[in-house]
Amino acid sequence: MDILSHGLWGGIAFGRSNPKKYWSAFAFGIAPDALSFGLLFTQNILGFGVRPNFSGGPPDPSTIPAYIHALYSITHSLVIAAAVIGIMWFAHKKLPFVMLAWPLHILVDIPTHGAAFFPTPFLWPLADLRVNGIPWSDPLIWFPNLGLLALAYGAWWLHRKRTRGT
């Protein structure tokens, strides 16, 4: 799924109670992509590092540096996400609810990434199981995602409007 949608789903699912929680959940929703592909994007903006060609669709994964693949495996692992969230829960004696946007990102990516370009390594480092899903850019995924986001945010807006009496 695209990075903005991940943030929007994270925010609506885990941050509705107040703006600070919303933006924290939004950040955890985009974090897996921002911490892997965001680094590559930043390097390209600054003019150093490898410049994969995205103009004709996804580039050949072999043209993307190995450290991006490694970061992607770490940030897209339910095992790693569960361990980090568990440590935070133990340390703070409270479930860090907004952090659940991170595993939501991974769960959404599993069926929305094809095998040809960065299938989700959701069980890394325990197993290399990956699903050949329908890429998120396919209209079968893209348009329903946009529609569901519009419905979710519309329902949230209506609920807030009714509960605030405005």
C-alpha positions in Angstrom: 0.0 0.0 0.0 1.1 3.6 -0.5 2.7 5.4 2.4 0.0 8.0 2.8 -2.7 5.4 3.0 -0.7 3.6 5.7 -0.6 6.8 7.7 -4.3 7.5 7.2 -5.3 3.9 8.2 -3.0 4.0 11.3 -4.4 7.4 12.4 -8.1 6.3 12.0 -7.6 2.9 13.6 -5.4 3.9 16.6 -5.4 7.7 17.0 -9.0 8.9 17.0 -9.1 10.1 20.6 -7.0 13.3 20.2 -4.7 15.0 17.7 -1.5 14.0 19.4 -2.4 10.3 19.3 -3.7 10.7 15.7 -0.4 12.0 14.5 1.6 9.5 16.5 -0.4 6.6 15.0 -0.1 8.2 11.6 3.7 8.3 12.1 3.8 4.6 13.2 1.7 3.8 10.2 4.2 5.3 7.7 7.3 4.3 9.7 8.1 1.0 8.1 8.3 2.6 4.6 9.8 5.9 5.8 12.6 4.0 7.6 13.5 2.0 4.5 12.5 3.7 1.3 12.5 7.1 2.9 16.3 6.8 3.3 16.7 5.9 -0.3 14.4 8.8 -1.3 16.4 11.3 0.9 19.7 10.1 -0.6 18.3 10.7 -4.1 17.0 14.2 -3.2 20.5 15.0 -1.7 22.1 13.7 -4.9 24.1 10.8 -3.6 23.7 7.0 -3.5 22.1 4.7 -6.1 19.2 6.2 -8.1 16.9 3.3 -9.1 14.7 4.3 -12.1 11.0 4.4 -10.9 9.8 6.1 -14.1 8.5 3.0 -15.8 7.0 1.4 -12.6 8.9 -0.5 -10.0 12.6 -0.8 -10.7 14.5 -4.1 -10.7 15.0 -4.9 -7.0 18.6 -5.7 -7.6 19.3 -2.0 -8.4 18.3 -1.1 -4.9 21.1 -1.2 -2.3 21.3 -4.2 0.0 20.9 -2.1 3.2 17.5 -0.9 2.0 16.5 -4.6 1.6 17.8 -5.2 5.1 15.9 -2.2 6.6 12.8 -3.3 4.8 13.0 -6.7 6.3 13.4 -5.3 9.8 10.6 -2.7 9.5 8.2 -5.1 7.8 8.5 -8.0 10.3 5.6 -8.8 12.6 8.2 -10.5 14.8 10.3 -7.3 15.2 7.2 -5.1 15.6 5.8 -7.4 18.3 9.1 -7.5 20.1 9.5 -3.7 20.1 5.8 -3.1 21.1 6.2 -5.8 23.8 9.3 -4.1 25.2 7.5 -0.7 25.3 4.5 -2.3 26.9 6.7 -3.9 29.6 8.7 -0.8 30.2 5.7 1.6 30.5 3.3 -0.9 32.0 0.7 0.3 29.4 0.0 -0.9 25.9 1.4 1.7 23.5 -1.8 1.6 21.5 -0.7 4.1 18.7 2.2 1.7 18.0 -0.3 -0.9 16.7 -0.4 1.1 13.5 3.0 -0.5 12.7 1.8 -4.1 12.6 -1.4 -2.9 10.8 1.0 -1.5 8.1 2.6 -4.9 7.8 -0.7 -6.8 7.8 -2.0 -4.6 5.0 1.2 -5.0 3.0 1.1 -8.8 3.0 -1.7 -9.1 0.5 -1.0 -5.8 -1.3 2.6 -6.5 -2.5 3.4 -8.8 -5.4 6.4 -11.2 -5.4 8.2 -9.2 -8.1 8.8 -6.1 -6.0 9.4 -6.2 -2.2 7.0 -8.9 -1.0 6.5 -8.4 2.7 8.9 -10.5 4.9 6.4 -10.6 7.8 8.0 -13.4 9.7 11.6 -12.3 9.3 14.0 -13.4 10.9 12.2 -16.6 11.8 11.1 -17.5 8.3 11.3 -16.2 4.8 7.6 -16.8 4.0 6.3 -14.2 1.6 2.9 -13.8 -0.1 2.5 -13.0 -3.8 -0.3 -10.5 -3.4 -2.0 -8.0 -5.7 0.2 -4.9 -5.9 -1.4 -1.9 -4.2 -1.1 0.1 -7.5 -3.6 -2.3 -9.2 -7.0 -0.7 -9.6 -8.5 -3.7 -7.7 -6.7 -2.5 -4.6 -6.2 1.2 -5.3 -9.8 2.3 -5.7 -11.3 0.2 -3.0 -8.6 1.5 -0.6 -9.5 5.1 -1.5 -13.2 4.4 -1.1 -12.8 2.6 2.3 -10.6 5.5 3.5 -13.3 8.0 2.5 -15.9 5.9 4.3 -13.8 5.6 7.4 -13.0 9.2 7.6 -16.6 10.2 6.7 -18.0 8.0 9.5 -15.4 9.5 12.0 -16.3 13.0 11.0 -20.1 12.3 11.3 -19.5 10.6 14.7 -17.5 13.6 16.0 -20.1 16.0 14.7 -22.9 14.2 16.4 -21.1 13.7 19.7 -20.0 17.4 19.8 -23.5 18.6 18.9 -22.3 20.9 16.1 
